[in-house]
Amino acid sequence: MRKVISTIVLMFVFLASTFSLSTPAQAMGGFSVSPIFPENQNQATRGFFDLRVVPGERQEFGITINNRNEEDATVSVHLITASTNRNGIINYTSPGYNDETMRHAFSDIASLSPADQGIITIPGGGSRTVQITADIPREGFDGIILGSIRVLEELTEEQMAAGGMIVNRYSFVLAVRLQQTERDIQPDFLLGDVSAQLVNHRAAIVAQVRHIQPRMTMGATANSQIYARGENTPLFYREDVSVNFAPNTVFPFVIANNIGRSLQPGHYIARIQLEHEGRTWNLEQEFEITADHATDLLDASVDVYDVPREWPLPLWAMIAIGLGVLLLLLLIILLIKSRKANKRGGYDPRGYDPLGFAGTGAPPQGGGGRPQAPGGSPPPAQGGGAPPQNGQNSAMDQLKQMDQEELMRLMQQMLQQNNNTDKKE
């Protein structure tokens, strides 16, 4: 069974709104991470690497991993390019979507020494220095290159098994910002693909909002609407979404989620408005949802359908079948009760008449059947013909002549008589 991995992130991190040092729980996982700042570190910021770099040079910096446990610790170090996740937050913990306008990704220009790649073992109570090298592009660059160093706790198979369904793995993230110039760069946005896809196993419409400038854009506001082509009333909308954009990244904007059968094939128009520091961007994109794609999404989705699927039979046929089954069950119940009554002595002297044969001329059946003449011999048949067969023919003739409504009324009366008899007994 697949385990659920719960990662607790411990950060010296570049926070969403400000650069600050985060230290409250550095050693919760048994280890901590300290930056080794080079000489070109911006002295105004000490919570992350903020380096002014030179084109064509090799920039070196590092971290120290301290093991505060008595046992050995195993960790791995990862270099990650910052991205924008679908919650509108800058993501330093895992790879995301880079825009095609990104010239230099941090994970492409930075590298670890061969000795620090893979799994690293740190002795109990000891420490380990990890060196990072960044090859700065010769042609230089404007704006910033943003990324992070992530130290992740590695667990053995025995530790994973001992944790059960939930296994805690600790990680420590330290942000890195590389910059060459102070040139002011203004934000700019484009709208990429808009499509229907699964988000958290539910059908959704997602728009790829492209941030095409090498800068951080904090506190932008996004509004969105989805229209059927040719209509003026939005089918779906999402308003006042706060977004922090990493440089040259794609924001997967989830406009409509958990929409179930509202997701119909057709042509649609997505309209998105972005606002930042008094500027506004109006973006629009037409897209199509094909019938096959909608079917595939709904089959894979866990949405609750807002309209029923098609039934294999017409409604009237299903109602008729249901009534027929109900009638059959009633007849079976009455037959069972009638047989039990016969076994207890046949005709009920208190007037119990389960099939309503009273007044039909049908004699009672069973051990209390035909009346006996004095001396024990049955009375002769009248009219010279065959005696009636326990009233069966006349009863069946009456049943055949009844219409459906009368038959249902008769069944209700018989059930009521059965209930009354059971209470008396």
N, C-alpha and C positions, 0 to 999 in steps of 0.2 A: 504494500500500500504506500502510496506516495506520501511523504511527510510534508507537513506544513512548516516552512522555515520562517521564523519570526526574527527579523533583523533589527536590533536596537542600535541606532546610529549615534555614536559619540563624536562630537565635532569640535575641532578648531575650525570653524566654518565661516564662510562668506555668506552672511545671512541675507534674506530676501530684500530687506529694506536698507540695512546699513552694514558696514564691515565691523565686526566685533568678535571678541574672543569668547568662545563658549567652553567653560571649564567645569561645570558643576559635577559631572559624573565621569571623569576621565578614566578611572580605574575600575569601573563596574565589571568589565570583562577580564580583569586581571592584568591588563596592560594599558599603557598610555603612550602617546606620541607627542614628541616635541619637535618644532621646526629648527633647522640649522640655517639661519639667515646669512646670505652672502653680503658683501659690502654694498652692493647696489640695491639693497632692500630699501623701500620707502619707509623712513623712520616714523612717519606719522601713523602707519598702520602696522600693528604687531601681531594681529590675530591670524594672518594668512600671508602667503608669499605675494608681495606686490613689487615686481621687479621692473626697473627701467633697463631695457636691453639694447644691444648694439647690433645692427645688421651684419650678418656673416660670422658672428662670434658664437662660441660654444658656451652656453650658460650652464653653470653647475650649482646645484643646491642640494640639500638633503634633509633627512629626518632621523630622529633617534627613537627606537621602539624600546620601551622599558617594560620588562616582565616583573610584576610585583608578586607573583605567586612563587611558591617553593617548587612546583612542578614545572617542567619544560612547557613552553607555549609554542604553538605552530600557527603562523600567519602567512598571508599572501598580500603582495602590494600591487595595486592596479592604478594605471594612469588613465584618466577619464576626461573626455571633452564635455564641457558643460552644455546642457540642452534645456529646452522648455517642455515640461510635461503637460499632460492634458488637464491638470488641475491649475494651470497657469502659474506654476512655481518653477524657479530655476533648479535643475536637477544636477547634483554633483555626485550621485551615488551609482549611476548606471548609464550606459550609452543610450542616447536618444536620437532624434532626427535632426541631422545637419542640413541646412539649406545649401543648394548648389552654388550660392554666392560665397560660401566659406572658402577662403583661399588657404588658410593654414589652421588645421585642427591641432589642438594641444596634444592629443594622443599620437599624432603623426610626427610631430617634431621633437617630442620628449621620449626618453627611453631610460630603462634601468640597466645597471651593470649586469653582466651575465650571472654573477654570484647572487644577485638579489631577485632574480626571476624565479617563478615557481613558488614552492612552499619553503618558508624560512623557519628554522627552529631557533628559539631563543631560550637559553638555559634559565632555570628558576633563579630569580633574584638578579638576573643579568640584563644586558641591553644589547641592541644591535643597531648599527648605523647603516642606513640605506642611502645610496647616492643616486641622484637624478641628473640627467644631462639633457639640455634642450638646444637643438641646433637652430639658431635664429636665421630666418631666410635672408639671403644676400641682398635681394631687391628691397628689403624692408617692408613695412606694412603700416597702415594707419589704423587707428582704433586700438582694440585690445584683443588678445587671445586669452580665453578663459577656460580653465579646467580644474582638476583636483587630483590629489593623491589619496587613495583609499586603502586603508590597512584593514584586512578582513580576517577574523579568527577562523582557522581551519579546524574541523573536528574529525576524529577518527570514526570508523564505522561503528565501533563499540559505543562511542559517545552518542552518535546519532541514534543507535538502537535504544540506548538507555533513556533517551529523552522522550520516547513515545511519539505521539502525534505532533507535538509542538516542540521544536528544538530552537533554542535561542542562540543566535550567532551574533557576536559583537563586531562592530566596525568603527573605525575612526577616520574622519574625512578632513582633509586640510586643503583649502582652496588655493589656486594659483592664478595670478593675473600678470600677463606679460604685456608691456607697452613700450613704444618707441617715442611717440610724439604726444603733444598735448592738443593736437588739432581737434577742434570741436566738430563732431559728426552728428547730424540730425537723424532721428529714426525714420524709417520708411517701411511700408508694408505692401505686400501683394497677396492675392488669394490664389492658392493652388487648387489641387483637386478637391472636389466635394463628392462624397460617395456614401452609400449605405454599407455599414459593416457591423461586426459584433464588438461590443464594448462590455466587458464583464459578463459575457455570455448572453447579452441582450442586444436586440436589433437597435441600431442607432444611426443617425446621420452625423457625419464628421467632416468638418471643413479644415483644410490644411492652410493655416494662416502663416505666411512667410514673413519673417523679420529679416530684411536683407542688408542690414548695416552692422559693422563690426563694433557694436557698442551694447551696453546693457540699457534696456529701456524699462524702467520700473514704474509700476502704478498705472499702466494703461487700462482703459475701460473698454470692454467689448460688448456689443449688442448684436443680435442676429435674428433673422426671420427666414423661414422656408415657405415658398409659395408654389402652388401648382401653376404651371405655365398658363398665362392668360387670365389669372385670377388676381384679385386685389386684397383678399383676406388671407393672412398667413395661416398655414396649417400647423406650424410649430414655431416657437420662438424662445429665445433665452436672453435675459437682460442683465445689465450691470455686473458683468463678470470682470473681476480685477485680475490682471495678467502682468507678470514680470517676465520679460523676454531676455534670454541669453543672446549673445551676438550670433548673427547669421544662423538662426535655427528656425525650425518649423514647429508651430504650436498646433497640436491636434485638437481643434475646438469641437467639443461634443455639443452639438446644438440640440439634438433631441435623442433621448435615451429611453429604453423600456417602452417602445411605442407599439409593439405587438402588431396586430392586424391593421393598424393605421398605416403601416408601411405598404403602400400599394404601388404596383408598376406604373410608370408614367414619366413625364418630363417635368422638371422642377427648376426653380430659380432660388439660389441662396444669396441673401443680401446681408452684409456684415458692416457694422460701423465701429471704427476704432477711434478713441479719443485719448490724447496725451498732451498735457500742458497747453491747452487751448487750440491744438490742431485736431483736425478730423479727417479720417480716411473712410470713404464709402467704396466698398468692394462688392462686386457682383459676379456670380458664376452660374451658368446653366449646367444642369447635370441630368442624367437619366437613370432610372431604376428599371432594369428589365424584369420580365416575368420570371425567368429562370433564376436570376439573382435574388429576387424577393422570396421565392420559394425556398431556395437554399438557406437564406438567412433565417427564415421563420422555422424551418425544420431543425436548425441548429440552436435556436434561441430557447431560453427558458421563460420567455414572456408568457403572460396569461392572455389568451386570445380574447379580443373584445367582440368578436362575432364568431358563431359556431362554424365548425367545418361542415361540409356538405354531407348529408346522410345518404346511405346507399339506397334507401327506399323512400317513397313519398310519405308525408306525414299521415295521411289518411290510412295508408296501409299499415303503418306502425301502430296507430290507434286501434285498428281492427284486430291486429294480432294480439295486442295487449288485452283487449276485451275478451277475445277467444281464450286466451290463457287463463284469465280470471274466472271465466265461466267453467272451464274444465276443472280448475281447482275447487270451485264450489261444489260441483257434482261429485268429485272424489271425496270431499269431506262428508257430504250427505250420505254417500254410499257406505262409508266406513261407519258412521253413526247408526245407519239403518241395520247393518249387519250386527253391530254390538247389541242393538235393541232386540233383534231376533234371538241372539244367543242367550239373552237374559229372560226370554220367555215369550218372545214374539210380540203380538199385538198389545199395545199399551192400553189398559182399561181406563186410564185417565183421559183418553181422547187424543193421545199423541199420534199424529197422522203426518209423517215426515214428507210424503210426496203429495199430500193434498188430495187423496182419493176419496175422502168422505163425500157421500152423496153421488158417487159415480156408479153405484151398483156393484162395485168390486168388493168381494168379501175380504176380511182380514186374512193375513197369511201367517204361516208359522204354526207353532204348537197350539195356539189359541185360534186355529183356522175355522173351518166350516163347522157350524153348530151340529151337534149329535142328536139323533132321534132317540126317544126312549128305548133302552135296551142296547144302546151303543152303536147302532148302525146308522150310517149317514142317510139323510133324506134323498129320495130319488130325484134325478134331474128333471126339470120342467120342460115341457114342450117337446120331449122326445129327442132333442138335439144333444150335442156334446155340451158338457158343463163349461162354464166360463173358466178360462185359464188364469185364475187368481187376479182377474181384473187387469192383466198386463196389456191386452189389446186396446181396451178402452182408454187406459191411461196414456199409452203412446199416441193414440189418435188425438187426444186432447193436447198433448205437448206439441204435436205437429201443427195444430191449428192456432196455437198461440203466437202472437207477434213478439218481436224482441222486447218491446217495452213491458208487455204483460209478463213475459218470462222473467225479466229482471225483478219485477215487483213480487212475483211468486217466490223467487229465490230469497229475497229479503224477508218475506214472511216466514219462510222455512227456517232461516238462520235465527230469527227472533224466537221461534218455537223451540229450536234446539237449545238456545241459551236459557230460556225459561225452564225447560225440562231439567237441564243440568243443575240449575240452582235448586230446584225442588229435590233432586236426588242427593 
